[in-house]
Amino acid sequence: MSIINKIMSKSVPVLPKWFAKIFAGPYVAGDNINLALEHVASLNSKGYAATIDILGEHTKNIDIASSVTTNYCDILKKINNMSLDCNLSIKPSHIGLDISRKTAVQNFKKIINIAQIYSNFIRFDMEDSSQTDDTLKIFKKCNSYYSQTGVVIQAYLKRSIKDLEKLANSSFNARICKGIYNENSTISYHDPDEIRDNFIRLVKIMINRDAYVCFATHDLILIEKILSILKSKNIKNDKYEFQVLYGVPMGGKLKELIKQQHKVRVYVPFGSEWYDYSIRRIKENPNIASYVIKNLFKTNSY
């Protein structure tokens, strides 16, 4: 399958957009909010929580950043009206960080003001390492304003241990993920085993600090290691959750986790920028080609 993966990762970007949509379809919940919320409702009916992300990043235009901010505010209202188990995951660069940190903070506060009304949760997504410091500063500022916020810590970055040691406490909430960006080896791990080992180190810090930890991974080996830690430390299931990307097959593992009373949250991306998102995902992880082929011949594993 690895040869097919490599061929597809190089060929999909030059295919006609209508054809590329075949590959994008399993991983994007439509190009508008109504379709995305239908998918969220379906996930909820099967026992899964969800988090929504409007596709897009690196907004340079202040009016566009403001429009995206308004869209997120509207989504919070619709989530509440539909009584969905769903929160938001937002990239700082999508709502103004590339313009200025001040712009991003202002727009996050607008979203948080609505989140407070409906008692919903906001996740500050993490992007490449050039924005890590700014993202953490924005998160800490907004978190002091509204506690129902969380951030993302990436296991491939060598700095993450120190970041977590500074941040983690009983009121802290973080999604731990491997990370997808291609970074210099001086600041990041490239070896899969090293990334996996660092992931576990981060998980242990979160557990030891009594923080709420979200395990964002499709790595079945890693999931089994996490389950072993949870069992050995007798961690209650209201202190953690597993998170996965929408559409990625897990061989029945998600249903198994739900059956065992573990919370599972599905990351649901949607929006008009589905094409760029899909191309990035395939370039960053050619193994997605395997998932695409599987999904073309079977129904969604949810």
TALIN-V738588 format. One record per residue. N is the residue number from 0. OMEGA is omega in degrees with one decimal (NA if undefined). Layout:
BEGIN
n->{N N}
omega->{OMEGA OMEGA}
END
This chain:
BEGIN
n->{0 1 2 3 4 5 6 7 8 9 10 11 12 13 14 15 16 17 18 19 20 21 22 23 24 25 26 27 28 29 30 31 32 33 34 35 36 37 38 39 40 41 42 43 44 45 46 47 48 49 50 51 52 53 54 55 56 57 58 59 60 61 62 63 64 65 66 67 68 69 70 71 72 73 74 75 76 77 78 79 80 81 82 83 84 85 86 87 88 89 90 91 92 93 94 95 96 97 98 99 100 101 102 103 104 105 106 107 108 109 110 111 112 113 114 115 116 117 118 119 120 121 122 123 124 125 126 127 128 129 130 131 132 133 134 135 136 137 138 139 140 141 142 143 144 145 146 147 148 149 150 151 152 153 154 155 156 157 158 159 160 161 162 163 164 165 166 167 168 169 170 171 172 173 174 175 176 177 178 179 180 181 182 183 184 185 186 187 188 189 190 191 192 193 194 195 196 197 198 199 200 201 202 203 204 205 206 207 208 209 210 211 212 213 214 215 216 217 218 219 220 221 222 223 224 225 226 227 228 229 230 231 232 233 234 235 236 237 238 239 240 241 242 243 244 245 246 247 248 249 250 251 252 253 254 255 256 257 258 259 260 261 262 263 264 265 266 267 268 269 270 271 272 273 274 275 276 277 278 279 280 281 282 283 284 285 286 287 288 289 290 291 292 293 294 295 296 297 298 299 300 301}
omega->{-176.2 178.4 178.0 178.9 -177.6 179.3 -178.2 -177.9 179.3 -174.7 -176.9 -179.0 -179.1 177.7 175.1 -174.8 -178.4 179.8 178.6 -178.7 176.5 -178.9 -178.7 -171.7 -176.6 -171.1 -179.3 -174.8 176.7 -177.9 178.1 -173.1 -179.0 176.8 -179.6 -179.1 174.0 178.2 178.4 178.9 178.6 177.7 178.9 -177.8 179.7 174.8 -178.3 168.0 -178.6 168.6 -174.5 176.2 172.3 -177.1 180.0 179.9 175.7 177.0 -179.2 -176.2 -174.9 179.2 177.7 177.7 178.3 179.1 177.7 177.7 178.1 179.2 178.1 177.3 179.1 179.0 178.4 178.7 -179.1 176.0 179.3 -178.6 -178.8 -179.8 -178.6 172.6 -171.7 173.1 -176.7 170.7 -170.0 176.1 178.7 -178.6 -179.6 -177.9 167.1 -176.2 178.9 175.8 174.3 176.5 179.5 179.2 -180.0 179.6 179.5 -178.7 175.2 180.0 176.6 179.1 -179.6 177.6 177.7 178.9 178.2 -179.4 -175.4 179.4 178.4 -171.9 178.9 177.0 175.1 -179.8 178.9 -180.0 -176.8 -170.5 179.1 -177.7 -176.7 -178.3 -179.6 -179.7 178.9 177.6 178.6 179.3 -177.9 178.4 -178.2 179.1 176.5 -180.0 -179.2 -171.9 -178.3 177.9 179.3 -177.1 179.0 175.8 -172.8 -173.7 -179.1 178.7 -178.7 -178.9 -169.0 178.5 -179.7 178.0 -176.7 178.4 177.3 -170.1 -166.6 172.2 -173.0 179.3 -176.9 -179.7 -179.7 168.3 175.7 177.6 179.1 -176.2 -172.8 -172.2 179.8 -173.6 177.6 -176.7 177.5 -178.6 -175.3 172.2 176.6 -179.2 -177.6 -179.9 178.0 177.9 179.2 179.0 179.2 175.5 -180.0 177.1 178.7 178.1 -178.3 177.0 -179.3 -179.0 -179.3 179.0 179.6 177.4 176.0 -173.2 177.8 -178.0 -177.3 -178.1 172.3 -177.8 -175.8 177.3 179.8 179.0 179.4 177.2 179.2 179.4 178.8 178.2 -179.8 -179.1 -176.5 -179.1 177.6 -178.2 179.5 -173.5 174.1 179.7 -177.2 170.9 172.9 179.8 179.7 175.8 177.9 171.1 -177.5 -178.2 -177.9 175.2 179.1 -176.1 -179.1 177.8 178.7 179.5 178.1 -179.5 -179.4 175.6 172.4 177.3 178.4 179.1 -178.7 178.4 -171.8 177.5 176.2 173.0 -176.2 -179.3 -178.5 -174.8 179.9 178.9 -176.6 179.1 177.4 -177.8 -177.7 178.0 -177.6 -177.4 -179.4 179.2 176.7 178.0 178.0 179.5 -179.5 -178.4 178.4 -176.6 179.0 -175.4 175.4 179.6 -178.4 -175.1 177.1 NA}
END
